[in-house]
Amino acid sequence: MNPTKLLLTAVYCLLFTVFIGCKGNIKEPAVAGVFYPADEKTLKETVTGFLETAENKPVDGKLIAMISPHAGYQFSGQVAAYTYKHLTKKKINTVILIGPSHYASFKGASVYLGGGMRTPLGTVKIDEKIAQSLVNEKAGVSFYPAAFEKEHSLEVQLPFLQQALKGSKIVPILIGTPTRETFDFLTDKLIKILRENERAIIIASTDLSHYHDYGTAVTMDRKMIDAIERMSVEDVERYLMSGEAEMCGGYPVILAMSVARGLGATNGHLYNYANSGDVTSDKTRVVGYSAIGLYKSELSKVEKETLLSLAKNTILTYVKDKKTLDADVRDSRLRANGATFVTIKRNGNLRGCIGNLEPIVPLYKSVINNAVAACSKDGRFAPMAKEELEGMEIEVSVLSPFEPVTNVNDIEVGRHGLLLVKGQNSGLLLPQVPTELGWDRNTFLENLCYKAGLPKNAWKDATLYTFTADIIK
């Protein structure tokens, strides 16, 4: 054989062996005996004790993602137990663990591709199919072994998983410095994965503020927790950029929230909060910890009535006095971000309809803003006069996230609303519109095109999205 070819063959074989070895590698623990006990019996007793002490109060809604701290167990173990206590009766088979890289600097994200991760309690297997599906070199998502060598942010979660979800697999993801491509790819991919597997869940690993005095830390942490509970990715990002609040796992939490929001999560729920000062009594330089669940929760009857009342009173106040209603809403579900439309009718005829597509403001504020716009800024109508207030009918539509349409035959008239985007043109019709007007699917699509200012068949080469709506009237 040609010496050059022989050399290339040897190199190829070596690289192939290394790659397969990495995929099948069992990662040994890096922080056993430092962040948590290295002795199997002691570790099991420690984790079991934490879980037995933690409360598991029922939370309304479907659990989609969670947040857990990653400090030494003597500091944050009891808080972390609150996260995992809420998993003990769940039928979860795959946990997507997302944490920050503390020791290795790299661009994008690193996914551990295969084999497993060991703790003194045994080995947790990797869900290799999901892990390998996340690799995308263009998006900066690959397997970077050095990132996992010393990292503790994911490892400290494993003993809790081994006790709370025996037999579950993991997909370990470490975030370095993500690009927009990294973030968008992982968000879209994880939404798809969790949509197809309802027994999968995301757990983001983060601590909160670092090394402030006790009072300052509590103020900063409460601000961040409030933003997470409101599912406001925008406020989380703003607080991190401004320094108003802190998280060492900022990117993992933002990714988890974005995926959860894409799956319809409506609000977060704080299970437990504490900081190191609560444990050590040294309150001069503390680190904050939280356990939080992200849920998709239905609106209660009272909450629906509140939103409808807000819409009505906003319109009355604005038309009569040209003032925007100042509402003091304390309900945590209504303070969470949401997307709504407010529709006004008179004598069965449309009189105004305005909404927002993305959940970027609290739900109650979305209703107030859109109620003002519907009665005064709908370009199809003149602003409402006082004499039109009597006899008006009001609807509030609370929108779900948008899902891309891959087959128009999947569009269900009466259940789905539609959004069409083609170039600079776009149009939206709410789910109730085709039902009220007696349209079939094709007529629905044609009128959607007209709404976007396009020919009736433009939907055939446009981008379509479906959504549902909770209609309150």
Residue, then its C-alpha position, 0 to 999 in steps of 0.5 A: m500500500n502507498p505509505t501516504k494512504l497507509l498513514l491516512t488509513a491509520v489516522y482515520c481509524l484512530l479518529f473513528t475509535v476516539f469518536i466511538g469511544c467518546k459516544g460510549n464513554i461512561k463519564e466518572p464523577a468529577v465533584a463527588g466528595v466535594f459538592y456531595p458525598a462520595d460514599e454511596k450509603t451516605l449520599k443515598e441517605t443525604v438525598t433521601g433525607f432532603l426529599e423526605t423533608a421537601e413538600n410536594k404541594p399540588v400545582d394546577g396545570k401540566l408541568i413542562a420544565m423545571i429549574s434547580p440549583h447546583a451548589g454544594y448539597q450543604f448549601s442548596g441540596q434542600v432547595a433542589a429537593y423541592t424540584y425533584k420531589h415534584l417529579t417523584k410521581k411523574k411518568i418521566n423517562t427522559v430528562i433534558l439537563i441544561g446547565p452553564s459551563h463554569y470551567a471551559s470556554f467555548k462557543g455554542a453548546s456541548v451535548y454529551l452524545g452517549g454512554g452514561m454519567r456515573t455517580p456513587l449511586g450508579t450510572v445514568k444512561i444517555d438518551e443517545k437518539i435524542a442527544q445525537s439529533l441535537v448535533n448541528e455544527k452550523a448552529g454551534v451544537s456539538f460534543y465538546p468533551a472538555a466542557f464536561e470534565k470538571e463541570h458540576s452544574l449537571e452532575v449535582q442533579l444526577p443523584f436526585l434524579q437517581q432517587a426521584l426518577k429511577g431508570s430515567k435517561i438524560v440528555p446533558i447539554l452545557i451552554g458556553t457562549p451561544t450564538r443566535e443560531t445556537f439558541d434558535f436551533l435548540t429552541d425549535k428542536l427541543i420544542k419538537i422533541l418535547r411535543e413528540n414525547e410527553r414523558a420528557i422534561i427539561i431541567a435547567s441548572t442555575d444559582l441566583s445572585h452571588y456574594h451580596d449581603y442578605g437583604t440585597a440578594v433577596t431583593m435581586d432574587r425575588k425580582m428574577i423569580d417574579a420574571i420567571e413566574r410571569m414567563s417573561v423571557e424579556d424581563v429575565e434578559r433585561y435583568l441579566m443585562s442591567g445587573e438588576a438580578e443575577m443567574c449563573g445559568g442565565y442562558p440555560v434558564i432562558l432556553a428552558m423558558s423559551v422552549a416551555r413558552g413554545l409548548g404553551a407554558t403560561n406561568g411559573h410556580l416557585y416551590n422553594y427559595a433560600n440562600s446560603g445565609d439561611v444555612t450558614s447564618d453568615k449573611t454578609r456574602v450569600v448565594g441564592y437558590s430557587a426551585i421552580g416549575l414551569y406549567k401550562s395552566e388553564l384559566s379559572k372561571v374567576e380569571k376569565e370573568t376578571l379578563l372580560s371585566l377588564a376589557k369592558n371597563t377599559i373600553l368604558t373608561y377610554v371612550k368616556d374619559k379618554k383615560t386608560l384603566d389603571a388596574d391593580v391585578r394580583d392574580s399570578r396567572l393573570r400577571a404572567n405574560g400572554a397574547t390576546f385579542v379583544t373583539i367588540k361587536r354591536n348588533g352582531n356586527l364587528r366594531g373593532c378587533i385588535g390583538n398582539l401575537e407574542p406573549i410579551v406583556p402580562l395577560y391582564k395588560s395585554v387585555i387592557n392595551n388591546a381593549v383600548a386599541a379595539c375601540s379607538k385604533d382599528g383602522r377599519f372603523a372610526p373611534m367609538a362614540k359614547e352612544e355606541l357603548e350601550g349594547m356592545e358585545i365583547e370577546v377576549s381571545v387568549l392565544s396559544p403558541f403558534e405551530p407551523v402547518t406542514n399539511v393543510n389537511d390538519i387544519e381543523v375549522g372551529r378549533h384552529g386559528l390561522l396566521l399567514v406570512k408571505g414576504q411583507n404580507s401577513g394576515l390572521l383570523l381567529p378560530q371563531v371566525p370561520t365557524e361564525l361565517g359558515w366557512d369550510r377549510n378552503t374558504f377559510l384559507e382564501n379569506l385568510c389570503y384576502k386578509a393579508g392583501l393577497p390573491k385567494n390561492a396565495w396560501k399555497d406557497a406561503t408560511l402558515y401557522t395554526f393556534t388555538a384560543d381560549i374564547i371568553k365572552 
